[in-house]
Amino acid sequence: MRLLITLITAATLSLAPTAGFAKDKKMNGPEVVEMADISVGLSGLVCDFCSIALNKTFKKRDEVRGTYVDLDTKLLSVALNEGETLANEEIVKLVKKAGYSTTKITRKDGSEFIPPAKS
C-alpha cells in the first residue's frame, strides 16, 4: 500500500506545473540579449573559457537572472531579476574579478557609463 501511495505521489508531482519555480531559474543563451537590462562592453575576451568565467561570476549574484557573452561583439548581456539593480562600479569589479576589463556599460534606459582609464 505504501508503495502505491508513493508512486501516485511521485506521478502527481511530476505532472505539477513548474511556473512557480520559474523565478528562481537562471536563464542561459541568446534569449538573454532580448531582455537584457545591462549590456557590458569587454576587452580581453578570446575564447569560450572567457565567456564561462564571466557567466559563472555574474550568475552567482542574486540580482542576476541570466547572462550571455557574445565573443564576436565582445558584449556581456545581463538580465536582472524584477526590481533588482546592479551598480556600475560593482559590474566593473565583477568583470575584473573574472579577469577582464570593462570598456562601456549601457543600460536599458539608454544611459551609458565609461569606466575611467587605468592610471
C-alpha positions in Angstrom: 0.0 0.0 0.0 2.8 2.4 0.8 4.5 1.7 -2.5 1.2 2.6 -4.3 0.9 5.8 -2.4 4.5 6.7 -3.1 4.1 6.0 -6.8 0.9 8.1 -7.0 2.5 11.0 -5.2 5.6 10.9 -7.4 3.4 10.8 -10.6 1.3 13.7 -9.3 4.3 15.8 -8.5 5.9 15.1 -11.9 2.8 16.5 -13.6 2.6 19.6 -11.4 3.1 22.9 -13.2 6.5 24.4 -12.7 5.6 28.1 -13.3 6.0 28.8 -9.6 9.7 27.8 -9.8 10.4 29.9 -12.9 11.5 33.0 -11.0 14.4 31.0 -9.4 15.6 29.6 -12.7 18.7 31.2 -14.1 18.5 32.0 -17.8 21.1 31.0 -20.4 21.8 31.7 -24.0 21.0 34.3 -26.6 17.4 34.8 -25.3 19.0 36.9 -22.5 20.1 39.5 -25.1 16.5 40.3 -26.0 15.5 41.1 -22.4 18.9 42.3 -21.1 18.8 45.2 -18.6 22.5 45.8 -19.0 25.0 45.5 -21.8 28.7 45.5 -20.9 31.4 46.1 -23.4 34.5 44.0 -22.7 38.1 43.7 -23.6 40.4 40.7 -23.2 37.9 38.0 -24.5 39.3 35.4 -26.8 37.6 32.0 -26.3 34.7 30.1 -24.8 36.5 29.8 -21.5 36.3 33.6 -21.2 32.5 33.5 -21.5 32.3 30.7 -19.0 34.3 32.7 -16.4 32.1 35.8 -16.9 28.8 33.8 -16.8 29.9 32.0 -13.7 31.0 35.2 -11.9 27.8 37.1 -12.7 25.3 34.2 -12.1 26.5 33.9 -8.5 24.8 37.2 -7.8 21.2 37.1 -6.5 20.2 40.1 -8.6 21.2 38.4 -11.9 18.6 36.3 -13.7 20.7 35.5 -16.7 23.8 36.3 -18.7 25.1 35.8 -22.2 28.5 36.6 -23.6 28.9 37.2 -27.4 32.5 36.7 -28.3 32.1 38.3 -31.7 30.8 41.6 -30.4 32.6 41.3 -27.1 29.4 42.1 -25.2 28.1 40.7 -21.9 24.3 40.9 -21.7 22.8 40.8 -18.2 19.2 40.3 -17.3 18.2 41.2 -13.8 15.5 39.8 -11.6 12.5 42.1 -11.4 13.1 45.1 -9.1 16.8 44.4 -8.8 19.7 46.6 -9.8 23.5 46.3 -10.1 25.7 49.4 -9.7 28.2 50.3 -12.5 31.1 50.1 -10.0 30.0 46.6 -9.0 29.8 45.4 -12.6 33.3 46.7 -13.3 34.5 44.9 -10.1 32.9 41.6 -11.2 34.3 41.8 -14.7 37.8 42.5 -13.2 37.3 39.5 -10.8 36.7 37.3 -13.8 40.0 38.5 -15.4 38.8 41.0 -18.0 38.2 44.8 -18.3 35.1 46.8 -19.0 35.0 49.3 -21.9 31.4 50.6 -21.6 28.2 49.8 -19.7 24.9 50.6 -21.4 21.6 50.2 -19.6 18.1 49.5 -21.0 17.1 53.1 -20.3 19.8 54.3 -22.7 22.3 55.6 -20.0 25.9 54.8 -20.6 28.9 54.6 -18.3 32.5 54.5 -19.4 34.9 53.5 -16.7 38.0 55.7 -16.2 41.2 54.6 -17.9 43.7 52.8 -15.8 46.4 55.1 -14.4 
